[in-house]
């Protein structure tokens, strides 16, 4: 009994401790009559990768979540391929292929360019390596970088795998995968599914079950905790549930995530939120008792998911993914953190700081408090800043401002953001409707719309007006939160939810009618969260 306890602490399996061969599962080859996969759902580029590898004399299979989705009748969004070819051998067979990763070396085979770009991820069959036999380091990937340089299989003091680049046979590759429904191999040429761990039976029973001891597997790679939540959320609509033994250690194992690099946690958070099941993922986190503690920014998302504006953004993201439209992290995170920006902005205005620098300072504070150095403050942060900084400019609808605004590269993203604010009741929907029409109109009609706004403002200036202090829409019950005010285009107090930066304003002092001949820059069909390739 004591020996078993010690073996468990050291990460040794019972079979290894007794010197017996580890049971890798029995190979089962299942035909199309049993698995029911429709070959028409298989991506042509994935087929090309498999054919190329097999023509070169290697084994090659579609593997992982794609096989699971094909089996339940879904069209996979991503296709992965597993082979016995080494990364170098795979790279040599394709014109555009790149070896990536240190922890797991894999190959990205790239097809197409721009938005038509698709990546087929190709991994080499990995050998099963007992953690007790692995090289150990005291720190993590960052603190032990030089020590890890020459290692192929290494773990830290908690048993977390830091390197896993030892190649082996398919049966060993299957046992080191996480869930049974993700450990099946499909040969599109023979239409045979190779199964070692009853993945087909679990798929039919709608069970998400970990291969091996769940607590040990979570310790090897704590990110599997997040993957378990994501798969449960994604497949819940089809009736899938986490097996009781797989779910039991999740909460206790959550503390292991503290040793995972922040950049990796950030990426896993985005997978939870951007694969079309954001709301379902949040519900799973709550149901499993994991609403807090995985990642600070994810805590904020879960906490604010019930707010009308954030909830609308999450629904919009799920909808777009379901329709095959692009989504980007910058747009969703800008929505989640908007309340912090808005409140910090209002506070600075109340302290008599000028509107434009007040907004910039509020944004800087939010980045420091919520984002930190993750993603390097690069494109993601730049896109978020532009979305926020353009909000007060929508209040200005006379002079040259509207014409210049629709020509901005981030106009579409900023407009979508403003539209969600209107849908959530934060600003008047009339303003969003005006910009929708303006963005799609011809130059002549645009000028007529601007002229009409100017005339309405001049008429209002002749009549006495009573100004009321605006109140933030998301204020707590009984709490009045001041929001920076502007001269609202429609004369409504709730249009003052955003102050205006320096520049032309909607006043009667606007320049006289100026005809501007510009190329129409209306929104693309279906709308976009951003006008470029995303972050």
C-alpha positions, 0 to 999 in steps of 0.5 A: 500500500505504501509503495503504491502511494509513493509510486502515485506521488512520483507519477509512476503507473502501477504497471510500470512500477511492477515492471510490466509492459504498459497496456496501450489499448487494443487496435480496432479497425472499424469500417464505414458501416460502423463509424458512418463518416461521410467522406464529402465532409473531409477537407480537400487540403487535408486529403492532399496532405494525407495523399502526399505523405502516403505516396512518399511511403509514410503512414498518415491519418486524419486525427483528433477532434476532426474525426470526432466531429465527422463521426457525429455528423459535423463539418470540422473547422480544423483538420489535423494529420498524424504520421510516422514521418518526422517533422523534417521529412514532412517539411521536405514534402510541401512547398509551404511548410513550417516546423513550429513549437518547442514543447511539441514540434509539429509542422504547419502546412499552409494552403492559400493566402490572406483570408483564404489561408488554411493551415493543416497541422501535421504531428509525428506519432509520439512515444509514450514516456513514463514521467518517472523516467523523464529528465527533470528540471526545477523550474518551468519553460522560462526559468529553465530555457537553457537547461531544456535546450537539449532535452527531448522529454522533460518534466518539472517538479510537479510532473508537468511535461515541458518537452515531448519530442520522442517519436514512437508507434501509433499505439503509443501515440494514441495513449498519450492523447487526452480524451478517448473521442480525440484518439481516433485515426481516420484513413480517408483513402480506405475509410477505416477508423483506427481506435485503441481506447473505445473512442467510437463507443464513447462517441455513440454514448456521448461520453467525454472520458480521459485516457488513463488516470484523469488526475495524473493526466491533468498534472502532466498538462494542466491545459487539459483542464480547460480543454475538458471544459471546452469540449463539454461546452462544444458538444453539450448540444449533442448530448455529450457529458463529462464522465464522472471520473474525468470531471471529479479532479477538475476543481482540485487540479485547477491550482496547477494552472498557476505554473502554465505560461500566461501566453498559453493560458491567454490562447486557451481562453480565446479558444473557449470564447472564439470557437462558437460556444462562448456562452456555453463555455461560460455556463460549463465553468459555472456548473463545474464550480470553475467560474474563477481562478483559471485566468484573471481576464477570463474571470472578468468575462465570466463575471460580466457575461450577464451584462447586456452589452457583453452578453450581446458581444458573446452572442454575436461572436457565437453567431458569426462563428456559426455562419463561418464569418471571421472573429477576432480577439480584439473586438470581443475583449474591447467589448468585455473591458469597455465598462472599465474604459468608460468609467475611467474616462468619466472619472477623469472628465469629472476631474476636469481633464480634457476629453481626448487625453482622458480617454487615452489615459483611461485606456492605458490604465485598463491595459495595465490592469487587465491585459499586462504584457500578454500579446506584447501590446502589439496588434491586439492592443492597437486594434482595441485602442482604435475601436475605443478611440473612435466611439466619441467620433460617432457623435460628430455628424457635420463638417468633414468628420463623417467622411473621414471616419468611414475611410478609417481602416477600423471603421467597420469594427468601431461601427459594429462596436457602436451598434452593440452599444445601441442594441444594449441601450447605452446610446440611442439606436437612431445614431447607429441607424444614421451611421449604417445608412451613411456608410452605405450611401453615395457621396451625394446622399452622404452630403445631404444627410450631413446637411440635414443634421446641421439644419436640425442643430441650427433649429435647436440652437434657436430654442432654449434647451434644458440639459440633464446630467447623463447617467451610465446605463450599466450603473448599479441600482440606485447609483448615478455614474456620470458619463462625459457629455457632448452636444448630442446630435439628436438632442437626447441626453443618453446620446452623451454616453461618449465625450468627443475628442478634439476636432470638429463638433456638431455645432452650428459653427460647422463649415458651409456645405462642401461637396466631397467626391469620395469613393464609396466605402460602405460595409462589406456584405454581412458585416465584419468585426474588423476590416482586415485579417484580424489578430 
